[in-house]
């Protein structure tokens, strides 16, 4: 279905204006960009919906993208060993080419400038792969390096892998976790990656790939074991949706799966594809959803920062007071939560916040500016609902 672009752009333009007028001043005043997430730019609003693939090595992430595109993309490497050693963004472009990460991060028309915070070590492991393709006009894919098992990667990755995945997770519209029947263990790094997706549970889909490599009886066991190991990692009361299939270009191998398998795989594959096709339709809602989430986080951040500032003495003993506040940060969060009646689940991770906070002089922070907070409240209470009323969902 073609969407009247005027209405999509109008909602997105509305959000851009609101961001600049009401939310950005609050983020800048309380340094939200240093603590939580870089400031948004125009390209963040205009970006196409993104789908990120995560999984241990050789679970078929790159093959999955090739399967959807029905062709290879520039810079794709496939093999049984850990081959993709970098984050590759596969997006539409006028001709086939591969752009190195440092170049991508400085291009104003691409939504990846926020990645510069992860440093050159990361940017050298990041690239953008462009090619003309009808599917890529609607969706951008993010192929990630295979998650390794054991200690090695935590010490030897030269950048914050978990930080990068959670940055992408916030921007993505769908996150596919790929497993293969021979690699069901969730390694330490994968566990950390999955727990960094907290708050994006609605975007996660699990794919049991290469399922035609085992017979039906084994498949049932594998499926049960996968559900069991996911239950330990994803602390959600609901059951995750797991798609079973063999996402590659070869026909399903029938001798392994029997007659049941082929039909099952085809149904599952078409379910997953229709899930993917829904993405552009839901992208607009999700933009607004992410925007509102961000506004709430920025408000809570402002309360925390101004509260810390208020607790500082006006004259003597500033260094001591700062250390005391940092040491008892959890209690300070509790005070803020009670004072402003905020939900505890919306507060940032105490340890991460401590880490960033120790690099700052709390005394230099801003006091609470009720007018700024009021502006964001008005935006959430009136402006965004009005925006939606005027331009109902463009995709309906």
Buried (B, 14 or more C-beta within 10 A) or exposed (E): EEBEEEBBBBBBBBBBEBBEEBBBBBBEBBBBBBBBBBBBBBBBBBBBBBBBBBBBBBBBBBBBBBBBBEEBBBBBEBEEEBBBEBBBBBBBBEEBEBBEBEEBBEEEEBBBBBBBBBEEEBBBBBBBBBBEBEBBEBBBBBBBBBBBBEEEBEEEBEBBBBBBBBBBBBBBBBBBBBBBBEBBEBBBBBBBBBEBBBBBEEBBBBBBBBBBBBEBEEBEEBBEBBBEBBEEBBEEEEEBEBBBBBBBEEEBEEEBBEEEBBEBBEEBBEBBBEBBEBBBBBBBBBBBEBBBBBBBBBBBBBBBBBBBBEBBEEEEEBEEBBEEBBEEBEEBBEEBBEEBEBEEEEBBEEEEBBEEBEEBEBBEBBEBBEEBBEBBBEBBEEBBEEBBEEBEBBBE
